[in-house]
């Protein structure tokens, strides 16, 4: 049994470690964010249509770890790119530290972004892309994993707190607002004594993968409905009679 003094020391150490980690992340984000845009590093082959309103869709995750639970946002974005017929046209843009592809859909130009920064600092990539394409925060859709939703469930959320998600928090810090609409894709809480970190950085099991494939397609379709509805006749998606979420169940 730990004494009260030992418990206090442990809590103080944890608090100091958390503060130092947040300070380091904030410093790295600022360094990345305030680097001037360099046209030589830009993906110049990306065509822009100045006549169309632009919106951005961001798949949050860790680069090189696309098959993990924590990167399911990137997987949904990949499904959306396939739905739009642009899955083969991703290009690296060093200017924004990410991969980009553009698509036009019902009078709106969509900028699809996969940050190439770690989850905790990917807000710098999002903010750089928003600056480059002149996109307001309310027109930036974030797709991310959600521990508090079971696997198979997904839902839209209109802004608000990060709810403990470091990637969303990074976007909020770099964009200086929390108004970004989000697609939250459930991955469920870890079972037994498995840590949250091990759970989110783990891969989906073979049994889960069939369920995940259906989730990717359905969540991408729902997100696209909300995006196009938000551009219709100048009204927001929240004013439309659209479902806010959905779910897929395991076939028995």
BELCORDA-V43080 format. One record per pair of residues at least 12 apart in sequence whose C-alpha atoms are under 6 Angstrom apart, sorted by sequence separation. I is the first residue (numbers start at 0). J is the second residue. D is the distance in whole Angstrom. If there is no record, write none. Layout:
i->I j->J d->D
i->I j->J d->D
This chain:
i->99 j->111 d->6
i->59 j->72 d->5
i->60 j->73 d->6
i->99 j->112 d->5
i->58 j->72 d->4
i->59 j->73 d->6
i->98 j->112 d->6
i->58 j->73 d->4
i->98 j->113 d->5
i->97 j->113 d->5
i->97 j->114 d->4
i->58 j->76 d->5
i->97 j->115 d->5
i->159 j->177 d->6
i->96 j->115 d->5
i->158 j->177 d->5
i->158 j->178 d->4
i->158 j->179 d->5
i->158 j->180 d->5
i->157 j->180 d->4
i->156 j->180 d->6
i->156 j->181 d->5
i->155 j->181 d->6
i->155 j->182 d->5
i->96 j->124 d->5
i->154 j->182 d->6
i->95 j->124 d->5
i->154 j->183 d->5
i->153 j->183 d->6
i->153 j->184 d->4
i->95 j->127 d->5
i->153 j->185 d->6
i->95 j->128 d->5
i->152 j->185 d->5
i->150 j->185 d->5
i->149 j->185 d->5
i->150 j->186 d->4
i->148 j->185 d->4
i->149 j->186 d->6
i->150 j->187 d->5
i->145 j->183 d->6
i->149 j->187 d->4
i->140 j->179 d->6
i->142 j->181 d->6
i->144 j->183 d->6
i->145 j->184 d->5
i->148 j->187 d->5
i->139 j->179 d->6
i->140 j->180 d->5
i->141 j->181 d->5
i->142 j->182 d->5
i->143 j->183 d->5
i->144 j->184 d->5
i->145 j->185 d->5
i->146 j->186 d->5
i->147 j->187 d->6
i->137 j->178 d->6
i->140 j->181 d->5
i->144 j->185 d->6
i->145 j->186 d->6
i->146 j->187 d->5
i->137 j->179 d->5
i->146 j->188 d->5
i->136 j->179 d->6
i->119 j->165 d->5
i->119 j->166 d->5
i->122 j->169 d->5
i->118 j->166 d->5
i->122 j->170 d->4
i->126 j->174 d->6
i->120 j->169 d->6
i->42 j->92 d->5
i->123 j->173 d->6
i->41 j->92 d->5
i->122 j->173 d->6
i->40 j->93 d->5
i->41 j->94 d->5
i->62 j->115 d->5
i->40 j->94 d->5
i->53 j->107 d->6
i->55 j->109 d->6
i->52 j->107 d->5
i->53 j->108 d->5
i->54 j->109 d->5
i->55 j->110 d->5
i->56 j->111 d->5
i->57 j->112 d->5
i->58 j->113 d->5
i->51 j->107 d->5
i->53 j->109 d->6
i->55 j->111 d->6
i->61 j->117 d->5
i->51 j->108 d->6
i->61 j->118 d->5
i->60 j->118 d->6
i->72 j->142 d->5
i->72 j->143 d->4
i->71 j->144 d->6
i->69 j->144 d->6
i->56 j->139 d->6
i->59 j->142 d->6
i->54 j->138 d->5
i->55 j->139 d->5
i->56 j->140 d->5
i->57 j->141 d->5
i->58 j->142 d->5
i->59 j->143 d->5
i->54 j->139 d->6
i->155 j->243 d->5
i->154 j->243 d->6
i->155 j->244 d->6
i->154 j->244 d->4
i->32 j->123 d->5
i->153 j->244 d->5
i->28 j->120 d->6
i->153 j->245 d->6
i->152 j->245 d->6
i->152 j->246 d->4
i->28 j->123 d->6
i->151 j->246 d->5
i->151 j->247 d->5
i->69 j->199 d->5
i->68 j->199 d->5
i->69 j->200 d->6
i->67 j->200 d->6
i->67 j->201 d->5
i->68 j->202 d->6
i->67 j->202 d->4
i->66 j->202 d->6
i->75 j->215 d->5
i->79 j->219 d->5
i->75 j->219 d->6
